[in-house]
């Protein structure tokens, strides 16, 4: 099945006209690792993929010499628009284009090549990146599906649950906001981080989490670091620990006391 990828170079940081830069060609050249030229394959795969490309067969005594020379001289020219490689395989698992397949695997192992443009920009030692259009399409579609699921969950929220979700995700106290304000702000949160919104909105522990957050906001509970404290008693070293403690039926008295404290503040 055919699969195309592109190898592209980092944009030149100079003041030359675009047409001058466009005429330039960079190369991903051989590098040495432990005094040996970089090889993208293990011994068996090297024999499999280089067989027929060298002047000797894998069984020949000079095979190691020829493979070393092959990798020492190997390079991938990369023009301004990048280089397109066919990296797909047929039904038997054989590369559709053997040289493109070799170049691709060489690039994957090369220390100057990154797996994406974003990763390249984070590392000053990376000068090339692999652009996989299929991967980009899949990532974008996954994000679209995530947003669609978040939208579905948002539509299902009534005002009460909307306030509970906002109490967990928002930076303001929903008790001081109108219903419209909560909805507007929560919508913005959903658009910015659909994954967090969806996780919170569908969390089976949402009610108790929101209740704990409201107690912290009201001063009934204190949060120091990750610990949640009632007066001088540590209820949990983390939010998860506190949830487990308060959901335990044998601690129902503790939860009743906390709720009574909250109710007293409302008077």
Phi and psi in degrees as a GROMACS rama.xvg file:
@    title "Ramachandran Plot"
@    xaxis  label "Phi"
@    yaxis  label "Psi"
@TYPE xy
-67.5547  139.782  UNK-2
-147.965  120.935  UNK-3
-105.627  136.153  UNK-4
-129.584  166.386  UNK-5
-126.629  142.835  UNK-6
-108.199  126.489  UNK-7
-127.531  153.371  UNK-8
-98.233  153.829  UNK-9
-61.8778  139.029  UNK-10
-62.736  134.342  UNK-11
-63.7791  131.604  UNK-12
-93.0889  75.6316  UNK-13
-144.809  178.166  UNK-14
-106.843  18.1923  UNK-15
-71.6224  151.731  UNK-16
-57.5672  150.158  UNK-17
-57.6064  -37.0895  UNK-18
-67.1457  -28.511  UNK-19
-71.28  -46.6776  UNK-20
-62.2422  -35.2323  UNK-21
-65.3583  -23.8343  UNK-22
-86.7882  -7.88306  UNK-23
-79.2848  152.035  UNK-24
-129.573  126.806  UNK-25
-100.188  164.555  UNK-26
-133.025  137.307  UNK-27
-92.4429  102.777  UNK-28
-101.2  171.889  UNK-29
-63.8321  143.539  UNK-30
-129.853  159.113  UNK-31
-105.415  137.95  UNK-32
-126.202  119.888  UNK-33
52.2026  44.8137  UNK-34
67.4755  13.3814  UNK-35
-124.544  143.552  UNK-36
-62.358  144.374  UNK-37
-57.8231  130.87  UNK-38
-122.092  132.383  UNK-39
-84.4829  -10.5056  UNK-40
-121.359  156.601  UNK-41
-77.1357  177.04  UNK-42
-57.8011  -45.6321  UNK-43
-66.2252  -44.9242  UNK-44
-67.3869  -34.1286  UNK-45
-60.263  -44.2893  UNK-46
-62.9799  -40.384  UNK-47
-64.877  -44.5058  UNK-48
-90.9838  -24.3446  UNK-49
-93.962  -10.789  UNK-50
-59.4523  126.416  UNK-51
94.4157  -14.0172  UNK-52
-96.1157  -20.4062  UNK-53
-104.69  169.956  UNK-54
-77.8766  -10.3241  UNK-55
-128.144  162.252  UNK-56
-88.4789  163.465  UNK-57
-58.9714  -21.9874  UNK-58
-82.301  -14.125  UNK-59
-70.8224  145.724  UNK-60
-62.7567  -26.431  UNK-61
-91.4452  5.60085  UNK-62
-53.8258  -49.6469  UNK-63
-57.7933  -38.8899  UNK-64
-63.6768  -44.4987  UNK-65
-69.4439  -37.2769  UNK-66
-68.1827  -38.2469  UNK-67
-62.0542  -43.1296  UNK-68
-65.4353  -38.1389  UNK-69
-59.8707  -49.2674  UNK-70
-73.0459  -31.6618  UNK-71
-66.4879  -28.6376  UNK-72
-101.31  -1.19949  UNK-73
-72.0457  140.365  UNK-74
-156.643  158.932  UNK-75
-124.63  107.831  UNK-76
-68.0802  133.619  UNK-77
-126.653  109.943  UNK-78
-78.2016  -178.637  UNK-79
-58.587  -38.432  UNK-80
-87.0194  -1.00397  UNK-81
91.7555  -178.441  UNK-82
-125.881  131.521  UNK-83
-89.1093  134.564  UNK-84
-126.222  137.7  UNK-85
-91.302  112.206  UNK-86
-116.048  10.9547  UNK-87
-75.5637  167.134  UNK-88
-126.512  156.711  UNK-89
-82.9884  -175.307  UNK-90
-62.1191  -23.4466  UNK-91
-92.8306  3.57437  UNK-92
84.8164  13.5482  UNK-93
-93.3099  139.208  UNK-94
-58.4423  138.636  UNK-95
-70.8926  -32.8117  UNK-96
-134.723  105.695  UNK-97
-63.0515  -41.8164  UNK-98
-69.1538  -39.7079  UNK-99
-63.4514  -38.5152  UNK-100
-64.4722  -40.7056  UNK-101
-65.418  -44.6254  UNK-102
-60.1238  -42.5338  UNK-103
-60.8882  -47.6274  UNK-104
-68.217  -34.2185  UNK-105
-62.7365  -44.406  UNK-106
-63.8338  -39.2312  UNK-107
-60.7022  -34.0596  UNK-108
-89.9572  -14.6262  UNK-109
-71.4706  134.803  UNK-110
-67.543  -16.3517  UNK-111
-96.5526  2.48566  UNK-112
-113.393  133.121  UNK-113
-107.053  159.819  UNK-114
-80.3545  -8.42212  UNK-115
-158.413  162.935  UNK-116
-64.7394  -40.9415  UNK-117
-60.8579  -43.0779  UNK-118
-66.5357  -37.0349  UNK-119
-61.6026  -42.7476  UNK-120
-67.8788  -19.849  UNK-121
-82.5556  -14.9439  UNK-122
-125.649  115.539  UNK-123
-68.3885  -12.958  UNK-124
-92.8006  3.34871  UNK-125
-106.233  132.518  UNK-126
-122.87  -7.48324  UNK-127
-137.671  159.278  UNK-128
-145.662  156.094  UNK-129
-97.0812  124.077  UNK-130
-106.931  107.946  UNK-131
-105.086  103.72  UNK-132
-63.5223  -35.8287  UNK-133
-65.2237  -40.7616  UNK-134
-64.6585  -42.5862  UNK-135
-61.9391  -43.1673  UNK-136
-62.6858  -41.6635  UNK-137
-65.6997  -44.8693  UNK-138
-60.9083  -43.2439  UNK-139
-65.94  -41.2696  UNK-140
-66.9953  -37.7841  UNK-141
-60.8119  -39.6517  UNK-142
-66.9752  -39.34  UNK-143
-63.0446  -44.0199  UNK-144
-62.98  -38.6878  UNK-145
-63.1885  -43.1798  UNK-146
-65.5222  -37.1919  UNK-147
-64.0987  -41.8995  UNK-148
-65.4246  -39.6891  UNK-149
-64.6687  -39.9665  UNK-150
-62.4495  -42.4592  UNK-151
-60.7806  -42.9126  UNK-152
-69.0763  -36.0965  UNK-153
-63.5166  -42.0933  UNK-154
-63.2121  -32.1395  UNK-155
-75.3853  -16.1761  UNK-156
-70.5186  130.326  UNK-157
-87.4287  174.543  UNK-158
-63.1798  -37.1603  UNK-159
-63.8264  -47.9399  UNK-160
-69.4769  -32.9721  UNK-161
-59.924  -40.5549  UNK-162
-67.0612  -36.0607  UNK-163
-67.6191  -42.8461  UNK-164
-64.0619  -42.4021  UNK-165
-66.1079  -34.0498  UNK-166
-61.0635  -34.5743  UNK-167
-79.3284  -40.1328  UNK-168
-97.9344  -26.1736  UNK-169
-82.6484  167.031  UNK-170
-101.505  -4.69624  UNK-171
-112.977  161.188  UNK-172
-81.3665  115.663  UNK-173
-63.331  -19.254  UNK-174
-65.8094  -21.7382  UNK-175
-98.965  9.8195  UNK-176
-120.204  153.164  UNK-177
-76.8242  166.177  UNK-178
-59.637  -39.3079  UNK-179
-66.0174  -39.2513  UNK-180
-64.9884  -43.4059  UNK-181
-61.2516  -45.5564  UNK-182
-62.8684  -43.7622  UNK-183
-62.6817  -46.4983  UNK-184
-68.7637  -38.4427  UNK-185
-68.7783  -34.342  UNK-186
-60.9375  -42.8527  UNK-187
-62.807  -39.5895  UNK-188
-63.3135  -43.583  UNK-189
-61.204  -42.4103  UNK-190
-67.5289  -37.6541  UNK-191
-76.8795  -39.3039  UNK-192
-139.612  74.7366  UNK-193
-60.5543  -31.3211  UNK-194
-65.2365  -47.9469  UNK-195
-64.9346  -40.8397  UNK-196
-61.0006  -48.9364  UNK-197
-62.2296  -42.0212  UNK-198
-61.209  -42.8589  UNK-199
-72.3951  -45.5768  UNK-200
-64.4054  -26.7788  UNK-201
-104.728  5.65311  UNK-202
-68.169  126.498  UNK-203
-65.3205  -18.5716  UNK-204
-100.455  15.5118  UNK-205
-54.1398  -45.0296  UNK-206
-59.4475  -48.1452  UNK-207
-72.2352  -33.4902  UNK-208
-64.0767  -46.59  UNK-209
-63.0064  -36.7862  UNK-210
-66.9149  -42.0385  UNK-211
-62.7417  -43.1407  UNK-212
-62.9232  -38.7285  UNK-213
-67.5225  -35.4197  UNK-214
-67.7433  -36.9649  UNK-215
-66.3654  -43.9857  UNK-216
-62.3011  -35.5886  UNK-217
-83.2181  -11.348  UNK-218
91.3988  2.09401  UNK-219
-68.9028  -38.3372  UNK-220
-114.428  154.334  UNK-221
-117.456  148.77  UNK-222
-122.115  117.087  UNK-223
-119.666  109.468  UNK-224
67.0954  -123.201  UNK-225
-98.2284  -12.2324  UNK-226
-72.8858  143.54  UNK-227
-116.673  125.365  UNK-228
-124.384  138.344  UNK-229
-114.044  112.322  UNK-230
57.0577  -105.601  UNK-231
-113.176  8.59869  UNK-232
-101.218  126.573  UNK-233
-80.717  113.281  UNK-234
-77.5337  -30.182  UNK-235
-169.447  146.994  UNK-236
-74.5718  -17.9685  UNK-237
-140.542  169.507  UNK-238
-60.5984  -40.0842  UNK-239
-61.8123  -41.4052  UNK-240
-62.5662  -41.0757  UNK-241
-66.3247  -39.6344  UNK-242
-60.4766  -46.908  UNK-243
-59.7644  -43.3259  UNK-244
-63.7821  -47.8551  UNK-245
-74.138  -22.9355  UNK-246
-83.6039  -14.2451  UNK-247
-70.6146  125.145  UNK-248
-58.6075  -30.4079  UNK-249
-70.7767  -11.9086  UNK-250
-106.825  19.9523  UNK-251
-60.5346  -31.2311  UNK-252
-64.2979  -38.2698  UNK-253
-63.4419  -44.149  UNK-254
-65.8894  -37.8815  UNK-255
-62.5059  -41.5808  UNK-256
-63.0109  -43.694  UNK-257
-63.8488  -40.9274  UNK-258
-68.0584  -34.2934  UNK-259
-65.552  -38.8364  UNK-260
-63.2064  -41.8969  UNK-261
-64.2398  -44.4408  UNK-262
-63.1506  -36.6475  UNK-263
-63.0219  -33.1037  UNK-264
-72.1306  -22.1694  UNK-265
-80.3088  -16.7132  UNK-266
